[in-house]
Amino acid sequence: MRFRYVYQKVVDLKTNEKTQAEWMLSEAVGILQAEQHSLEQLLEERSRTYFALQTEMENKASMIKLQELQRYMDYLEQSIDRKMGDVHRAEVNVDNKKVALNGKMLDEKVWLKAKEKAMEKYQHVMLLREQNELDEMATVRFAMRAR
């Protein structure tokens, strides 16, 4: 007789939920990395533009060119502020996904532990049953020899 856990479908469901939570965390981490990369690019562009603005000021460039560079710097600052908000939201999302994954892992662990205990109980019952059969066989043999 083979061990069949009554709640195996629940265990499978909990395992699938944990796997999905892992995928969601992985996706959230990917989004966070993309946002951080985008922020780094904006910061680099701001540095290049600031250097260009300094160079133009030293070369006594036209006022129109300086104003254009300054407007672009303002635009970059606004973009950086928005991107920092995006990065923060992505970080919060990653943290939320980590908490969700921890919960799913705990659920799965509880159900796996329950399955393990059920299996141990089943094995114990099977060993007792086998021992009783062996004892009965020994008793029958002894009774036959005694006659």
DSSP file with accessible surface (Angstrom, degrees, kcal/mol):
  #  RESIDUE AA STRUCTURE BP1 BP2  ACC     N-H-->O    O-->H-N    N-H-->O    O-->H-N    TCO  KAPPA ALPHA  PHI   PSI    X-CA   Y-CA   Z-CA
    1    1 A M              0   0  175      0, 0.0     2,-0.3     0, 0.0   125,-0.0   0.000 360.0 360.0 360.0 132.8    0.0    0.0    0.0
    2    2 A R        -     0   0  204      1,-0.1     2,-0.3     2,-0.0     0, 0.0  -0.663 360.0-106.3 -97.3 148.1    1.4    3.4   -1.0
    3    3 A F        -     0   0   38     -2,-0.3     2,-0.4     2,-0.0   116,-0.1  -0.563  36.2-178.2 -74.1 127.7    1.3    6.6    1.0
    4    4 A R        -     0   0  202     -2,-0.3     2,-0.5   115,-0.0     3,-0.0  -0.982  19.5-141.4-128.3 119.7   -1.2    9.1   -0.4
    5    5 A Y    >   -     0   0   31     -2,-0.4     3,-1.5     1,-0.1     4,-0.2  -0.674   6.3-145.8 -84.0 127.8   -1.5   12.5    1.4
    6    6 A V  T 3  S+     0   0  126     -2,-0.5     3,-0.4     1,-0.3    -1,-0.1   0.860  98.2  43.2 -60.8 -37.0   -5.1   13.6    1.6
    7    7 A Y  T 3> S+     0   0  127      1,-0.2     4,-2.0     2,-0.1     3,-0.5  -0.012  73.2 123.8-101.9  30.1   -4.1   17.3    1.2
    8    8 A Q  H <> S+     0   0   52     -3,-1.5     4,-2.8     1,-0.2     5,-0.2   0.878  72.2  56.4 -60.0 -36.8   -1.6   16.9   -1.6
    9    9 A K  H  > S+     0   0  177     -3,-0.4     4,-2.4     1,-0.2    -1,-0.2   0.880 106.2  50.7 -65.0 -34.4   -3.5   19.3   -3.9
   10   10 A V  H  > S+     0   0   44     -3,-0.5     4,-2.8     2,-0.2    -1,-0.2   0.923 110.0  49.8 -67.0 -42.7   -3.2   22.0   -1.2
   11   11 A V  H  X S+     0   0    2     -4,-2.0     4,-2.3     1,-0.2    -2,-0.2   0.935 111.8  48.4 -60.3 -44.9    0.6   21.3   -0.9
   12   12 A D  H  X S+     0   0   74     -4,-2.8     4,-2.6     1,-0.2    -1,-0.2   0.906 111.1  50.9 -62.0 -41.1    0.9   21.6   -4.7
   13   13 A L  H  X S+     0   0   87     -4,-2.4     4,-2.7     2,-0.2    -2,-0.2   0.930 109.9  49.0 -62.0 -44.9   -1.1   24.8   -4.6
   14   14 A K  H  X S+     0   0   38     -4,-2.8     4,-2.2     2,-0.2    94,-0.2   0.890 111.2  50.4 -64.0 -37.6    1.1   26.3   -1.9
   15   15 A T  H  X S+     0   0   43     -4,-2.3     4,-2.4    -5,-0.2    -1,-0.2   0.927 111.5  47.9 -65.7 -42.6    4.2   25.3   -3.9
   16   16 A N  H  X S+     0   0   94     -4,-2.6     4,-2.6     1,-0.2    -2,-0.2   0.895 110.2  52.0 -64.7 -40.3    2.8   27.0   -7.1
   17   17 A E  H  X S+     0   0   44     -4,-2.7     4,-2.3     2,-0.2    -1,-0.2   0.905 109.7  49.5 -62.8 -39.9    1.9   30.1   -5.1
   18   18 A K  H  X S+     0   0   43     -4,-2.2     4,-2.3    86,-0.2    -2,-0.2   0.929 110.6  50.4 -64.7 -41.8    5.4   30.3   -3.8
   19   19 A T  H  X S+     0   0   39     -4,-2.4     4,-2.2     1,-0.2    -2,-0.2   0.921 110.6  49.0 -62.2 -43.0    6.8   29.9   -7.3
   20   20 A Q  H  X S+     0   0  111     -4,-2.6     4,-2.6     1,-0.2    -1,-0.2   0.904 109.4  52.2 -63.4 -40.5    4.5   32.6   -8.6
   21   21 A A  H  X S+     0   0    9     -4,-2.3     4,-2.4     1,-0.2    -1,-0.2   0.885 108.2  52.0 -63.9 -36.4    5.7   34.9   -5.8
   22   22 A E  H  X S+     0   0   76     -4,-2.3     4,-2.5     2,-0.2    -1,-0.2   0.915 110.3  48.3 -63.8 -43.0    9.3   34.2   -6.7
   23   23 A W  H  X S+     0   0  174     -4,-2.2     4,-2.6     2,-0.2    -2,-0.2   0.911 111.1  50.3 -63.6 -41.2    8.5   35.2  -10.3
   24   24 A M  H  X S+     0   0   87     -4,-2.6     4,-2.5     2,-0.2    -2,-0.2   0.898 111.0  48.7 -65.6 -39.0    6.8   38.4   -9.2
   25   25 A L  H  X S+     0   0   30     -4,-2.4     4,-2.6     2,-0.2     5,-0.2   0.928 110.7  51.1 -64.4 -43.0    9.8   39.3   -7.0
   26   26 A S  H  X S+     0   0   82     -4,-2.5     4,-2.2     1,-0.2    -2,-0.2   0.917 111.0  48.2 -60.6 -42.3   12.1   38.6   -9.9
   27   27 A E  H  X S+     0   0  130     -4,-2.6     4,-2.3     2,-0.2    -1,-0.2   0.922 111.2  50.3 -64.6 -42.2   10.0   40.9  -12.2
   28   28 A A  H  X S+     0   0    2     -4,-2.5     4,-2.5     1,-0.2    -2,-0.2   0.893 109.8  50.5 -64.2 -38.9   10.0   43.6   -9.5
   29   29 A V  H  X S+     0   0   49     -4,-2.6     4,-2.6     2,-0.2    -1,-0.2   0.908 109.3  52.0 -65.6 -39.7   13.7   43.4   -9.1
   30   30 A G  H  X S+     0   0   35     -4,-2.2     4,-2.2     2,-0.2    -2,-0.2   0.915 110.1  48.1 -61.7 -42.2   14.1   43.7  -12.9
   31   31 A I  H  X S+     0   0   73     -4,-2.3     4,-2.5     2,-0.2    -2,-0.2   0.924 110.8  51.5 -64.4 -42.5   11.9   46.8  -13.0
   32   32 A L  H  X S+     0   0   23     -4,-2.5     4,-2.7     1,-0.2    -2,-0.2   0.929 109.9  49.1 -59.9 -44.8   13.9   48.3  -10.1
   33   33 A Q  H  X S+     0   0  119     -4,-2.6     4,-2.4     1,-0.2    -1,-0.2   0.903 110.7  50.4 -63.2 -39.1   17.2   47.7  -11.9
   34   34 A A  H  X S+     0   0   60     -4,-2.2     4,-2.4     2,-0.2    -1,-0.2   0.912 111.4  48.2 -64.7 -42.4   15.8   49.3  -15.1
   35   35 A E  H  X S+     0   0   44     -4,-2.5     4,-2.4     2,-0.2    -2,-0.2   0.911 112.1  49.2 -64.8 -41.6   14.7   52.3  -13.1
   36   36 A Q  H  X S+     0   0   71     -4,-2.7     4,-2.5     2,-0.2    -2,-0.2   0.905 111.0  50.0 -64.7 -40.0   18.0   52.6  -11.4
   37   37 A H  H  X S+     0   0  100     -4,-2.4     4,-2.2     2,-0.2    -2,-0.2   0.921 110.3  49.9 -63.7 -42.8   19.8   52.4  -14.8
   38   38 A S  H  X S+     0   0   33     -4,-2.4     4,-2.1     2,-0.2    -2,-0.2   0.902 110.1  50.8 -62.6 -40.6   17.6   55.0  -16.2
   39   39 A L  H  X S+     0   0   25     -4,-2.4     4,-2.6     1,-0.2    -2,-0.2   0.923 108.2  52.5 -63.5 -42.4   18.3   57.3  -13.3
   40   40 A E  H  X S+     0   0  104     -4,-2.5     4,-2.4     1,-0.2    -2,-0.2   0.902 108.4  50.9 -60.2 -40.9   22.1   56.8  -13.7
   41   41 A Q  H  X S+     0   0  100     -4,-2.2     4,-2.5     2,-0.2    -1,-0.2   0.909 109.9  49.6 -63.6 -41.4   21.8   57.8  -17.4
   42   42 A L  H  X S+     0   0   34     -4,-2.1     4,-2.5     2,-0.2    -2,-0.2   0.906 110.7  50.1 -63.9 -40.4   19.9   60.9  -16.4
   43   43 A L  H  X S+     0   0   54     -4,-2.6     4,-2.2     2,-0.2    -2,-0.2   0.902 111.2  48.6 -65.0 -40.3   22.6   61.8  -13.8
   44   44 A E  H  X S+     0   0  104     -4,-2.4     4,-2.5     2,-0.2    -2,-0.2   0.913 111.1  50.3 -64.2 -41.8   25.3   61.3  -16.4
   45   45 A E  H  X S+     0   0   51     -4,-2.5     4,-2.6     1,-0.2    -2,-0.2   0.895 109.0  52.1 -64.0 -38.8   23.4   63.4  -18.9
   46   46 A R  H  X S+     0   0   75     -4,-2.5     4,-2.7     2,-0.2    -1,-0.2   0.924 109.6  49.5 -63.2 -41.2   23.1   66.2  -16.3
   47   47 A S  H  X S+     0   0   74     -4,-2.2     4,-2.5     2,-0.2    -2,-0.2   0.922 112.2  47.4 -63.7 -44.0   26.8   66.0  -15.6
   48   48 A R  H  X S+     0   0  133     -4,-2.5     4,-2.5     2,-0.2    -2,-0.2   0.916 113.9  47.4 -63.1 -41.5   27.6   66.3  -19.3
   49   49 A T  H  X S+     0   0    7     -4,-2.6     4,-2.7     2,-0.2    -2,-0.2   0.898 110.7  51.4 -68.3 -39.2   25.2   69.2  -19.7
   50   50 A Y  H  X S+     0   0  130     -4,-2.7     4,-2.5     2,-0.2    -1,-0.2   0.930 111.2  48.3 -62.5 -42.7   26.6   71.0  -16.7
   51   51 A F  H  X S+     0   0  147     -4,-2.5     4,-2.4     1,-0.2    -2,-0.2   0.916 111.9  49.4 -63.0 -42.0   30.1   70.6  -18.1
   52   52 A A  H  X S+     0   0   36     -4,-2.5     4,-2.6     2,-0.2    -2,-0.2   0.902 110.0  51.2 -63.8 -39.9   28.9   71.9  -21.5
   53   53 A L  H  X S+     0   0   11     -4,-2.7     4,-2.3     2,-0.2    -2,-0.2   0.929 110.6  48.4 -64.1 -43.1   27.2   74.9  -19.8
   54   54 A Q  H  X S+     0   0   60     -4,-2.5     4,-2.1     1,-0.2    -2,-0.2   0.915 112.1  49.7 -62.2 -42.3   30.4   75.7  -17.9
   55   55 A T  H  X S+     0   0   43     -4,-2.4     4,-1.9     1,-0.2    -2,-0.2   0.917 110.5  49.4 -63.8 -43.6   32.4   75.4  -21.2
   56   56 A E  H  <>S+     0   0   56     -4,-2.6     5,-2.3     1,-0.2    -1,-0.2   0.873 109.8  51.9 -64.1 -37.2   30.0   77.7  -23.0
   57   57 A M  H ><5S+     0   0  105     -4,-2.3     3,-1.0     1,-0.2    -1,-0.2   0.892 110.3  48.3 -66.9 -38.2   30.2   80.3  -20.2
   58   58 A E  H 3<5S+     0   0  143     -4,-2.1    -1,-0.2     1,-0.2    -2,-0.2   0.830 110.9  51.1 -69.1 -32.6   34.0   80.3  -20.4
   59   59 A N  T 3<5S-     0   0  108     -4,-1.9    -1,-0.2    -5,-0.2    -2,-0.2   0.349 113.9-119.3 -86.6   5.1   33.9   80.7  -24.1
   60   60 A K  T < 5 -     0   0  183     -3,-1.0    -3,-0.2    -4,-0.1    -2,-0.1   0.952  44.9-172.7  56.1  55.5   31.5   83.6  -23.8
   61   61 A A      < -     0   0   27     -5,-2.3    -1,-0.1     1,-0.2    -5,-0.0  -0.212  31.9 -77.0 -72.3 169.8   28.7   81.9  -25.8
   62   62 A S     >  -     0   0   73      1,-0.1     4,-2.0     4,-0.0     5,-0.2  -0.262  36.3-118.7 -68.1 155.6   25.5   83.7  -26.8
   63   63 A M  H  > S+     0   0  129      1,-0.2     4,-2.7     2,-0.2     5,-0.2   0.866 113.7  57.1 -63.6 -34.8   22.8   84.3  -24.2
   64   64 A I  H  > S+     0   0  119      1,-0.2     4,-2.5     2,-0.2    -1,-0.2   0.924 106.7  48.2 -63.8 -44.1   20.4   82.2  -26.2
   65   65 A K  H  > S+     0   0   79      2,-0.2     4,-2.4     1,-0.2    -1,-0.2   0.913 112.6  48.8 -63.4 -41.4   22.7   79.2  -26.1
   66   66 A L  H  X S+     0   0   37     -4,-2.0     4,-2.5     2,-0.2    -2,-0.2   0.909 111.6  49.1 -65.6 -41.6   23.2   79.6  -22.4
   67   67 A Q  H  X S+     0   0   97     -4,-2.7     4,-2.7     2,-0.2    -2,-0.2   0.901 110.1  51.9 -64.7 -39.2   19.4   79.9  -21.8
   68   68 A E  H  X S+     0   0   99     -4,-2.5     4,-2.2     2,-0.2    -2,-0.2   0.929 111.2  46.4 -62.0 -46.1   18.8   76.8  -23.9
   69   69 A L  H  X S+     0   0   20     -4,-2.4     4,-2.4     2,-0.2    -2,-0.2   0.896 112.1  51.6 -64.2 -37.8   21.3   74.8  -21.9
   70   70 A Q  H  X S+     0   0   89     -4,-2.5     4,-2.4     2,-0.2    -2,-0.2   0.910 109.0  49.7 -67.0 -40.2   19.8   76.1  -18.6
   71   71 A R  H  X S+     0   0  146     -4,-2.7     4,-2.5     2,-0.2    -1,-0.2   0.904 110.9  50.5 -63.3 -40.6   16.3   75.1  -19.7
   72   72 A Y  H  X S+     0   0   89     -4,-2.2     4,-2.7     2,-0.2    -2,-0.2   0.908 109.0  51.4 -64.7 -39.1   17.7   71.7  -20.6
   73   73 A M  H  X S+     0   0   16     -4,-2.4     4,-2.5     2,-0.2    -2,-0.2   0.922 109.9  49.8 -62.2 -41.9   19.3   71.5  -17.1
   74   74 A D  H  X S+     0   0   77     -4,-2.4     4,-2.3     2,-0.2    -2,-0.2   0.912 110.5  49.9 -62.1 -43.5   16.0   72.4  -15.5
   75   75 A Y  H  X S+     0   0  123     -4,-2.5     4,-2.6     1,-0.2    -2,-0.2   0.919 110.5  49.9 -60.5 -43.8   14.3   69.7  -17.6
   76   76 A L  H  X S+     0   0    2     -4,-2.7     4,-2.8     2,-0.2    -2,-0.2   0.904 108.5  52.7 -63.0 -39.9   16.9   67.1  -16.5
   77   77 A E  H  X S+     0   0   64     -4,-2.5     4,-2.5     2,-0.2    -1,-0.2   0.924 111.0  46.7 -61.5 -43.4   16.5   68.1  -12.8
   78   78 A Q  H  X S+     0   0  113     -4,-2.3     4,-2.4     2,-0.2    -2,-0.2   0.912 112.7  49.9 -64.4 -41.9   12.7   67.5  -13.1
   79   79 A S  H  X S+     0   0   10     -4,-2.6     4,-2.7     2,-0.2    -2,-0.2   0.898 110.3  50.2 -63.1 -40.4   13.3   64.2  -14.9
   80   80 A I  H  X S+     0   0    3     -4,-2.8     4,-2.7     2,-0.2    -2,-0.2   0.923 109.8  50.8 -64.7 -42.7   15.7   63.2  -12.2
   81   81 A D  H  X S+     0   0  102     -4,-2.5     4,-1.8     2,-0.2    -2,-0.2   0.929 113.1  45.4 -60.6 -44.7   13.2   64.1   -9.5
   82   82 A R  H  X S+     0   0  133     -4,-2.4     4,-2.2     1,-0.2    -2,-0.2   0.918 113.0  50.5 -63.8 -42.4   10.5   62.0  -11.2
   83   83 A K  H  X S+     0   0   37     -4,-2.7     4,-2.8     2,-0.2    -2,-0.2   0.881 106.1  54.9 -66.5 -35.3   12.9   59.1  -11.8
   84   84 A M  H  X S+     0   0   99     -4,-2.7     4,-2.5     1,-0.2    -1,-0.2   0.904 108.3  49.9 -63.7 -38.1   13.9   59.1   -8.1
   85   85 A G  H  X S+     0   0   23     -4,-1.8     4,-2.6     2,-0.2    -2,-0.2   0.907 110.3  50.3 -63.8 -41.4   10.2   58.8   -7.3
   86   86 A D  H  X S+     0   0   46     -4,-2.2     4,-2.4     2,-0.2    -2,-0.2   0.908 110.7  49.1 -62.0 -42.2   10.0   55.9   -9.7
   87   87 A V  H  X S+     0   0   11     -4,-2.8     4,-2.5     2,-0.2    -2,-0.2   0.925 110.8  50.5 -63.6 -42.7   13.0   54.2   -8.1
   88   88 A H  H  X S+     0   0  111     -4,-2.5     4,-2.5     2,-0.2    -2,-0.2   0.931 111.0  48.0 -62.6 -43.6   11.5   54.7   -4.7
   89   89 A R  H  X S+     0   0  148     -4,-2.6     4,-2.5     1,-0.2    -1,-0.2   0.900 111.4  51.0 -63.6 -38.2    8.2   53.1   -5.8
   90   90 A A  H  X S+     0   0    8     -4,-2.4     4,-2.4     2,-0.2    -1,-0.2   0.893 109.5  50.5 -66.3 -38.1   10.1   50.3   -7.4
   91   91 A E  H  X S+     0   0   77     -4,-2.5     4,-2.5     2,-0.2    -2,-0.2   0.917 110.7  48.7 -64.7 -42.5   12.0   49.7   -4.1
   92   92 A V  H  X S+     0   0   57     -4,-2.5     4,-2.6     1,-0.2    -2,-0.2   0.913 110.7  51.6 -62.7 -41.5    8.8   49.7   -2.1
   93   93 A N  H  X S+     0   0   57     -4,-2.5     4,-2.5     2,-0.2    -2,-0.2   0.915 109.0  50.0 -61.9 -42.8    7.3   47.2   -4.7
   94   94 A V  H  X S+     0   0    8     -4,-2.4     4,-2.3     2,-0.2    -2,-0.2   0.930 110.7  49.9 -61.5 -43.7   10.4   44.9   -4.3
   95   95 A D  H  X S+     0   0   89     -4,-2.5     4,-2.2     1,-0.2    -2,-0.2   0.916 110.8  49.3 -61.8 -42.1   10.0   45.1   -0.5
   96   96 A N  H  X S+     0   0   97     -4,-2.6     4,-2.5     1,-0.2    -1,-0.2   0.900 110.6  50.0 -63.3 -40.6    6.3   44.2   -0.8
   97   97 A K  H  X S+     0   0   53     -4,-2.5     4,-2.6     2,-0.2    -1,-0.2   0.865 108.6  53.0 -67.0 -34.9    7.1   41.3   -3.1
   98   98 A K  H  X S+     0   0  106     -4,-2.3     4,-2.6     2,-0.2    -2,-0.2   0.924 109.8  48.0 -64.5 -42.7    9.7   40.0   -0.6
   99   99 A V  H  X S+     0   0  102     -4,-2.2     4,-2.2     2,-0.2    -2,-0.2   0.926 112.5  48.9 -63.5 -43.5    7.1   40.1    2.2
  100  100 A A  H  X S+     0   0   50     -4,-2.5     4,-2.4     1,-0.2    -2,-0.2   0.917 111.2  50.0 -62.1 -42.8    4.6   38.3    0.1
  101  101 A L  H  X S+     0   0   19     -4,-2.6     4,-2.9     1,-0.2     5,-0.2   0.917 108.2  52.7 -63.0 -42.2    7.2   35.6   -0.9
  102  102 A N  H  X S+     0   0  102     -4,-2.6     4,-2.2     1,-0.2    -1,-0.2   0.909 109.8  49.4 -60.1 -40.9    8.2   35.1    2.8
  103  103 A G  H  X S+     0   0   33     -4,-2.2     4,-2.5     2,-0.2    -1,-0.2   0.917 112.0  47.4 -62.8 -44.1    4.5   34.5    3.6
  104  104 A K  H  X S+     0   0   68     -4,-2.4     4,-2.6     2,-0.2   -86,-0.2   0.887 111.1  51.6 -65.6 -38.6    4.1   32.0    0.7
  105  105 A M  H  X S+     0   0   83     -4,-2.9     4,-2.5     2,-0.2    -1,-0.2   0.904 110.2  49.1 -64.6 -39.8    7.3   30.2    1.8
  106  106 A L  H  X S+     0   0  109     -4,-2.2     4,-2.5    -5,-0.2    -2,-0.2   0.931 110.7  50.3 -65.0 -44.7    6.0   30.0    5.3
  107  107 A D  H  X S+     0   0   64     -4,-2.5     4,-2.2     1,-0.2     5,-0.2   0.931 112.2  47.4 -56.2 -48.9    2.6   28.6    4.1
  108  108 A E  H  X S+     0   0   23     -4,-2.6     4,-2.8   -94,-0.2     5,-0.2   0.919 110.7  51.8 -61.1 -42.6    4.4   26.0    2.0
  109  109 A K  H  X S+     0   0  150     -4,-2.5     4,-2.4     1,-0.2    -1,-0.2   0.904 108.4  51.3 -62.5 -40.6    6.7   25.0    4.8
  110  110 A V  H  X S+     0   0   84     -4,-2.5     4,-2.2     1,-0.2    -1,-0.2   0.938 113.3  44.6 -61.5 -46.4    3.7   24.5    7.2
  111  111 A W  H  X S+     0   0   71     -4,-2.2     4,-2.3     1,-0.2    -2,-0.2   0.879 112.7  50.9 -68.8 -37.6    1.9   22.3    4.7
  112  112 A L  H  X S+     0   0   70     -4,-2.8     4,-2.5     2,-0.2    -1,-0.2   0.892 110.0  50.6 -65.6 -37.4    5.1   20.3    3.8
  113  113 A K  H  X S+     0   0  104     -4,-2.4     4,-2.5    -5,-0.2    -2,-0.2   0.910 109.6  50.5 -65.6 -40.1    5.7   19.8    7.6
  114  114 A A  H  X S+     0   0   38     -4,-2.2     4,-2.3     1,-0.2    -2,-0.2   0.907 111.2  48.9 -63.6 -39.8    2.1   18.5    7.9
  115  115 A K  H  X S+     0   0   58     -4,-2.3     4,-2.5     2,-0.2    -2,-0.2   0.916 110.0  51.4 -64.1 -43.3    2.6   16.1    5.0
  116  116 A E  H  X S+     0   0   93     -4,-2.5     4,-2.4     1,-0.2    -2,-0.2   0.921 110.4  48.4 -61.4 -42.1    5.9   14.9    6.6
  117  117 A K  H  X S+     0   0  131     -4,-2.5     4,-2.4     1,-0.2    -1,-0.2   0.901 110.8  51.0 -65.4 -40.5    4.1   14.2    9.9
  118  118 A A  H  X S+     0   0   32     -4,-2.3     4,-2.5     2,-0.2    -1,-0.2   0.900 110.6  49.7 -62.6 -39.0    1.3   12.4    8.1
  119  119 A M  H  X S+     0   0   72     -4,-2.5     4,-2.8     2,-0.2    -2,-0.2   0.914 109.7  50.3 -67.0 -41.7    3.9   10.3    6.3
  120  120 A E  H  X S+     0   0  104     -4,-2.4     4,-2.4     2,-0.2    -2,-0.2   0.919 111.6  48.6 -61.7 -42.2    5.7    9.5    9.5
  121  121 A K  H  X S+     0   0  152     -4,-2.4     4,-2.6     2,-0.2    -2,-0.2   0.927 111.6  50.1 -63.2 -42.5    2.4    8.4   11.1
  122  122 A Y  H  X S+     0   0   51     -4,-2.5     4,-2.7     1,-0.2    -2,-0.2   0.928 110.9  48.6 -61.3 -46.3    1.6    6.3    8.1
  123  123 A Q  H  X S+     0   0   98     -4,-2.8     4,-2.5     1,-0.2    -1,-0.2   0.904 110.8  51.3 -62.7 -38.4    4.9    4.6    8.2
  124  124 A H  H  X S+     0   0  112     -4,-2.4     4,-2.4    -5,-0.2    -2,-0.2   0.934 111.0  47.6 -63.9 -45.4    4.5    3.9   11.9
  125  125 A V  H  X S+     0   0   62     -4,-2.6     4,-2.7     1,-0.2    -2,-0.2   0.909 112.0  50.3 -62.7 -41.9    1.1    2.4   11.3
  126  126 A M  H  X S+     0   0   51     -4,-2.7     4,-2.7     2,-0.2    -1,-0.2   0.901 110.0  50.1 -65.0 -39.6    2.5    0.2    8.5
  127  127 A L  H  X S+     0   0  111     -4,-2.5     4,-2.7     2,-0.2    -1,-0.2   0.914 111.5  48.6 -64.4 -40.8    5.3   -1.0   10.7
  128  128 A L  H  X S+     0   0   86     -4,-2.4     4,-2.7     2,-0.2    -2,-0.2   0.920 111.6  49.5 -63.4 -43.0    2.9   -1.9   13.5
  129  129 A R  H  X S+     0   0  119     -4,-2.7     4,-2.2     2,-0.2    -2,-0.2   0.928 112.5  47.5 -62.1 -43.9    0.7   -3.7   11.0
  130  130 A E  H  X S+     0   0  112     -4,-2.7     4,-2.4     1,-0.2    -2,-0.2   0.918 111.8  50.1 -63.8 -42.0    3.7   -5.6    9.7
  131  131 A Q  H  X S+     0   0   97     -4,-2.7     4,-2.7     1,-0.2    -1,-0.2   0.910 109.3  51.6 -64.0 -40.7    4.9   -6.5   13.2
  132  132 A N  H  X S+     0   0  101     -4,-2.7     4,-2.5     2,-0.2    -1,-0.2   0.900 109.6  50.1 -62.8 -40.0    1.4   -7.7   14.1
  133  133 A E  H  X S+     0   0  113     -4,-2.2     4,-2.5     2,-0.2    -2,-0.2   0.920 111.9  47.6 -63.7 -43.0    1.4  -10.0   11.0
  134  134 A L  H  X S+     0   0   85     -4,-2.4     4,-2.4     2,-0.2    -2,-0.2   0.909 112.0  50.2 -64.3 -40.6    4.8  -11.4   11.9
  135  135 A D  H  X S+     0   0   77     -4,-2.7     4,-2.4     2,-0.2    -2,-0.2   0.913 110.5  49.8 -63.2 -41.5    3.7  -11.9   15.5
  136  136 A E  H  X S+     0   0  134     -4,-2.5     4,-2.6     2,-0.2    -2,-0.2   0.916 110.0  50.6 -64.2 -41.9    0.5  -13.7   14.3
  137  137 A M  H  X S+     0   0  101     -4,-2.5     4,-2.4     1,-0.2    -1,-0.2   0.921 111.1  48.9 -62.1 -41.3    2.6  -16.0   12.0
  138  138 A A  H  X S+     0   0   58     -4,-2.4     4,-2.4     1,-0.2    -2,-0.2   0.909 110.9  50.3 -65.8 -38.1    4.9  -16.8   14.9
  139  139 A T  H  X S+     0   0   93     -4,-2.4     4,-2.6     2,-0.2    -1,-0.2   0.917 110.0  49.6 -65.6 -44.2    2.0  -17.6   17.1
  140  140 A V  H  X S+     0   0   75     -4,-2.6     4,-2.3     2,-0.2    -2,-0.2   0.925 111.9  48.6 -61.5 -44.8    0.4  -19.9   14.5
  141  141 A R  H  X S+     0   0  155     -4,-2.4     4,-2.1     2,-0.2    -2,-0.2   0.919 112.1  48.9 -61.6 -43.0    3.7  -21.8   14.0
  142  142 A F  H  X S+     0   0  153     -4,-2.4     4,-1.9     1,-0.2    -1,-0.2   0.919 111.2  49.7 -64.1 -41.0    4.2  -22.2   17.7
  143  143 A A  H  X S+     0   0   44     -4,-2.6     4,-1.0     1,-0.2    -2,-0.2   0.879 110.2  51.1 -65.1 -37.8    0.6  -23.5   18.1
  144  144 A M  H  < S+     0   0  133     -4,-2.3     3,-0.3     1,-0.2    -1,-0.2   0.892 111.6  46.9 -67.7 -37.7    1.2  -26.0   15.2
  145  145 A R  H  < S+     0   0  208     -4,-2.1    -1,-0.2     1,-0.2    -2,-0.2   0.832 106.0  59.5 -72.4 -30.4    4.3  -27.3   16.8
  146  146 A A  H  <        0   0   74     -4,-1.9    -1,-0.2    -5,-0.2    -2,-0.2   0.771 360.0 360.0 -71.7 -24.2    2.7  -27.6   20.2
  147  147 A R     <        0   0  245     -4,-1.0    -3,-0.1    -3,-0.3    -2,-0.1   0.488 360.0 360.0 -75.0 360.0    0.0  -30.0   18.9
